[in-house]
Amino acid sequence: MAPVLMYGTAACPYCQAARALFSDLGVSFEEIRVDLEPSRRQQGALEALLHTPAKGETP
């Protein structure tokens, strides 16, 4: 399985759900907390755009 890199915040309910799902499934992941490292927020947005299917959706 490809490594999972997640950009998230402590208060985001979608991030909380993703963390719980990864844990339940036994999937290891690296998380970059953009609430603790605001300078990484733009990097996360760019990564999402580059790896999102061309359906006009965001992860």
Secondary structure, DSSP 8 states (H G I E B T S, - for coil): ---EEEEE-SS-HHHHHHHHHHHHHT--EEEEETTT-GGGHHHHHHHHHHTS-TTT---
